[in-house]
Amino acid sequence: MKLNIGRKLVVNFKKIFLLLALVTFMVMVAACGNNDTASEKNEESTNQTEVNQDENKEEQKEEELSGSVVIDGSGTVYPLMARIAEEFMIEVQPNISVEVSRAGTSAGMKKYVVGETDFSNASREIKEEEIAELSANNIDSKEFKIALDGMTLVINPENDWATEMTEEEITTMFVTGAIKDNDEVLWSDIRPEWPAEKINFYGPNENHGTYEFFVEVLLQKQDLVNGINLQQEYSTLVNLVSEDKNGIAFFGYGYYANNSDKITAVKVDFGNGPVGPSLDTIAEDGEYGPFTRPVFTNLSIDSAKEKAQVKAFAEYVFGEGAGKFAGETGFAPLPEEELKESLEFVKSIN
């Protein structure tokens, strides 16, 4: 009996080869299918990414605003608001023009109450008559605190005797007739050991909220000494005192801080020892509290409703600007909670 083993092996090898070939073909087909699916998915993903990018670009275009924001008012607040405006125009909305002027609190308010400006900075609270004018002109307005300032008395660097004074000495020497009927006040009239030389008084004029705060709050509405030299520009006051050994002036802390190489700040004794104005002592309940005051900006709600750029700038002021640049420009920043409350109010304007 003959066995066909060799032939069977050949046949089996052929079957095995055909089977392997079939399996390989099926794997290749499947791989091609997967590659096609992957390609399709990649193509879909790429297309979706492009769509998302286009949508983001459209959103960015919608957020890019233009137009102008007009601000006037307090010369004291000016350095802070100008710095905020500069950063906003450079880093946030380059197509918006924020124009900041410094006519003075009262002068700025005269423009604001008739709708000429979007914001009005102030170094004192808004007055009842100004509120009445806004109402008469159908202007909806909101007053916001923006930072804290310290009323600062400055003298010439050569004055080495009046570097420390009591609150009472300061508030008395600036009042007409309080020390001498003719207001020819000498340093020796304040303290006998000081020079018998005439004091030259300086300060900002009536356009400024600083003048009003000093007279109405610190001097309790008593008249200033006769002959006091009142100026519109704070830079002029700095120069006058820096050149006058017997000069003394009052203005906001920021103008002293930026000119401390030319003038000296008087330390004030409120009853617990002399305290100098600084970012650490200026606070409504702090060591320099009696001479601390909030400064403000007034926002036209109507402008914020009608002009997207005005609302956007207001949101930046309270969301970032005031807290970030207060210290840099000579102000103590407000507590974060106060700024947050103001921001939420601005956001709610529709």
C-alpha positions in Angstrom: 0.0 0.0 0.0 1.5 3.3 -1.1 1.1 6.5 0.9 0.8 9.9 -0.9 2.3 11.8 2.0 4.5 14.0 -0.2 1.6 15.1 -2.3 -0.6 15.8 0.7 2.1 18.0 2.2 2.3 20.0 -1.0 -1.4 20.4 -1.1 -1.5 21.4 2.5 1.3 24.0 2.0 -0.6 25.4 -0.9 -3.7 25.8 1.2 -1.7 27.3 4.0 -0.1 29.8 1.6 -3.5 30.8 0.1 -4.9 31.2 3.6 -2.0 33.4 4.7 -2.3 35.5 1.5 -6.0 36.0 2.1 -5.4 37.0 5.8 -2.7 39.4 4.7 -4.9 41.0 2.1 -7.7 41.4 4.6 -5.3 43.1 7.1 -4.1 45.4 4.4 -7.7 46.3 3.4 -8.6 47.0 7.1 -5.5 49.1 7.5 -6.3 51.1 4.5 -9.8 51.6 5.9 -8.5 52.7 9.2 -6.0 55.1 7.5 -8.9 56.6 5.5 -11.0 57.0 8.7 -8.0 58.5 10.6 -7.4 60.9 7.7 -11.1 61.8 7.6 -11.0 62.4 11.4 -7.8 64.4 11.1 -9.3 66.5 8.3 -12.5 67.0 10.4 -10.4 68.0 13.4 -8.4 70.4 11.3 -11.5 71.9 9.8 -13.1 72.3 13.3 -9.9 74.0 14.6 -10.0 76.4 11.7 -13.7 77.1 12.4 -13.0 77.7 16.1 -10.1 80.0 15.2 -12.3 82.0 12.8 -15.0 82.2 15.6 -12.4 83.4 18.1 -11.2 86.0 15.6 -14.8 87.2 15.1 -15.3 87.4 18.9 -12.0 89.4 19.2 -13.2 91.7 16.5 -16.4 92.3 18.4 -14.4 93.1 21.5 -12.2 95.6 19.8 -13.8 98.9 20.3 -13.1 102.4 19.0 -14.2 106.0 19.8 -13.3 108.4 22.6 -13.7 108.7 26.3 -13.6 112.3 27.7 -12.5 113.0 31.3 -11.8 116.2 33.1 -11.7 117.5 36.7 -9.4 117.1 39.6 -5.7 117.9 39.2 -5.0 115.7 42.2 -6.6 112.7 40.6 -5.1 113.5 37.2 -1.8 111.5 37.6 -3.8 108.3 38.6 -6.4 108.6 35.9 -3.9 109.5 33.2 -1.8 106.4 34.1 -4.8 104.2 34.0 -5.8 105.7 30.6 -2.3 105.2 29.2 -2.2 101.5 30.1 -5.8 100.9 28.8 -4.9 102.5 25.4 -1.7 100.6 25.0 -2.5 97.1 26.4 -6.3 96.8 26.3 -8.1 98.8 23.6 -5.6 100.6 21.3 -8.4 102.0 19.1 -10.0 103.9 21.9 -8.8 107.4 22.7 -9.1 108.3 26.4 -8.6 112.1 26.9 -7.8 113.1 30.4 -7.7 116.8 31.4 -7.2 118.6 34.8 -9.2 121.8 35.0 -9.8 121.2 38.7 -12.7 119.5 40.5 -15.2 122.4 40.3 -14.2 123.5 36.8 -14.5 119.9 35.6 -17.9 119.6 37.2 -19.2 122.6 35.3 -18.5 120.7 32.1 -19.8 117.4 33.4 -23.2 118.6 34.6 -24.1 119.8 31.1 -22.9 116.5 29.5 -19.6 117.6 28.0 -17.6 114.9 29.6 -18.1 111.1 30.3 -16.2 111.1 33.6 -15.4 113.9 36.1 -12.6 113.4 38.6 -13.0 115.0 42.0 -10.9 115.4 45.1 -14.1 116.0 47.2 -17.6 114.7 47.2 -20.1 116.0 44.7 -22.1 119.0 45.9 -25.9 119.2 46.2 -26.1 121.9 43.7 -24.1 119.8 41.2 -26.5 116.9 41.7 -29.4 119.3 41.1 -27.8 120.5 37.8 -27.3 116.9 36.7 -31.0 116.2 37.4 -32.1 119.3 35.6 -30.2 118.2 32.6 -31.5 114.7 32.8 -28.1 113.2 33.3 -27.9 110.0 35.3 -24.6 110.0 37.2 -22.8 107.8 39.8 -20.0 108.9 42.2 -17.3 106.3 42.9 -14.3 106.4 45.3 -11.2 105.6 43.3 -8.3 105.9 45.8 -7.2 107.5 49.1 -5.1 110.6 49.3 -3.3 112.3 52.2 -3.5 116.1 52.6 0.2 117.0 52.7 1.9 120.2 54.1 5.2 120.9 52.4 8.1 123.2 53.3 11.5 124.1 51.8 14.3 121.6 52.5 16.3 124.5 54.1 13.5 124.8 56.7 14.9 122.6 59.5 12.6 123.9 62.3 9.0 123.2 61.1 9.5 119.6 60.1 7.0 118.5 62.8 3.9 120.4 63.7 0.7 119.7 65.5 -2.7 119.4 63.8 -3.9 122.5 65.7 -0.8 124.6 64.7 -1.4 123.8 61.0 -5.2 124.4 61.0 -4.7 127.7 63.0 -1.9 129.2 61.1 -3.8 129.1 57.8 -6.9 130.9 59.2 -7.2 134.6 58.7 -6.9 136.6 62.0 -6.3 133.5 64.1 -2.8 134.5 65.0 -2.5 138.1 64.0 -5.1 140.6 62.8 -3.1 141.6 59.8 -2.1 138.0 58.9 1.6 138.9 58.9 2.4 135.7 60.7 6.0 134.9 61.7 7.4 131.4 62.4 8.1 132.6 65.9 4.4 133.2 66.3 3.8 129.5 66.0 6.6 128.6 68.4 8.9 131.1 70.1 12.1 129.2 69.4 11.4 129.3 65.6 12.8 132.2 63.4 11.2 135.6 63.5 10.6 135.5 59.8 7.4 136.0 57.9 5.6 132.8 56.7 4.6 132.7 53.0 1.5 130.7 52.5 0.7 128.8 49.3 -2.1 126.5 48.0 -4.2 125.5 45.0 -7.0 127.9 43.9 -10.8 127.6 44.2 -11.0 125.4 41.1 -9.6 122.5 43.0 -11.3 120.1 45.3 -8.2 120.1 47.4 -8.8 123.8 48.2 -12.4 123.0 49.1 -11.5 120.0 51.3 -8.8 122.0 53.1 -11.0 125.0 53.8 -14.4 123.3 54.4 -13.2 120.1 56.2 -9.9 120.8 57.8 -10.4 124.5 58.6 -14.1 124.0 59.2 -15.1 126.6 56.6 -13.0 129.4 58.1 -11.4 131.8 55.7 -7.8 131.4 54.6 -5.1 134.0 55.6 -5.0 137.1 53.6 -2.2 137.2 51.1 -2.0 133.5 50.5 -0.7 132.7 47.0 -3.2 130.4 45.3 -2.3 128.7 42.0 -4.0 126.6 39.3 -1.0 124.3 38.7 0.4 122.1 41.3 3.8 122.1 39.6 3.9 125.9 40.2 3.3 125.4 43.9 6.1 122.8 44.1 8.5 125.3 42.4 7.4 128.2 44.6 8.0 126.3 47.9 11.3 124.8 46.6 12.6 128.3 46.1 11.2 129.9 49.3 12.8 129.0 52.6 9.8 130.5 54.5 7.2 128.9 52.3 4.5 126.4 53.3 1.9 124.9 51.0 -0.9 122.2 51.1 -1.8 119.7 48.4 -2.2 116.0 47.7 0.4 113.5 48.7 1.2 112.4 45.1 2.7 115.8 44.2 5.0 115.6 47.2 5.9 112.0 46.5 6.9 112.9 42.9 8.9 115.9 44.1 10.5 114.7 47.4 13.9 115.8 46.2 12.7 119.5 46.0 10.4 119.8 49.0 9.9 118.3 52.5 6.7 116.9 54.0 5.7 118.1 57.5 5.1 115.3 60.0 1.8 116.0 61.8 1.1 115.2 65.4 -2.6 114.3 65.8 -2.1 113.5 69.5 0.0 110.4 69.4 3.3 111.7 68.1 4.4 113.0 64.7 3.3 111.0 61.6 4.4 111.6 58.1 2.2 110.9 55.1 3.0 107.7 53.3 1.3 104.8 51.5 1.4 102.9 54.8 -0.1 105.7 57.0 -2.7 107.2 54.6 -6.0 105.4 55.5 -9.3 106.6 56.7 -8.8 104.8 60.0 -5.0 104.9 60.0 -2.3 106.9 61.6 -2.7 109.8 59.1 -6.5 109.4 59.2 -7.5 113.0 60.1 -5.7 114.3 57.0 -6.8 111.3 54.8 -9.5 111.8 52.2 -11.0 109.6 49.5 -10.8 110.9 45.9 -13.5 110.2 43.4 -14.5 109.8 39.8 -18.1 110.5 38.6 -19.4 108.4 35.7 -22.2 109.4 33.4 -24.4 106.4 33.4 -26.0 107.7 30.2 -22.6 107.7 28.5 -21.8 104.1 29.7 -25.2 103.0 28.2 -24.7 104.7 24.9 -21.0 104.2 24.3 -19.4 100.8 24.7 -16.0 102.3 25.0 -17.0 104.3 28.1 -18.3 101.3 29.8 -15.2 99.3 28.8 -12.9 101.9 30.3 -15.0 102.1 33.5 -14.7 98.3 33.9 -11.0 98.6 33.5 -10.7 101.4 36.1 -12.3 99.3 38.8 -11.3 95.9 37.6 -7.6 96.5 37.4 -6.4 100.1 36.9 -7.2 101.8 40.2 -5.8 99.0 42.4 -2.7 98.5 40.1 -1.6 102.1 39.7 -2.7 103.9 42.9 0.5 103.4 44.7 2.6 104.2 41.7 1.0 107.6 41.4 1.0 108.6 45.1 -2.3 107.2 46.4 -3.2 104.5 48.8 -5.4 101.9 47.1 -8.9 101.3 48.2 -9.7 97.9 49.8 -10.4 95.2 47.1 -14.0 94.8 48.3 -14.8 98.4 47.5 -13.3 98.2 44.0 -15.1 94.9 43.4 -18.5 96.5 44.4 -17.9 99.4 42.0 -16.9 97.0 39.2 -20.1 94.9 39.7 -22.2 98.1 39.5 -20.5 99.1 36.2 -21.0 95.7 34.7 -24.7 95.9 35.6 -25.2 99.0 33.4 -27.2 98.2 30.3 
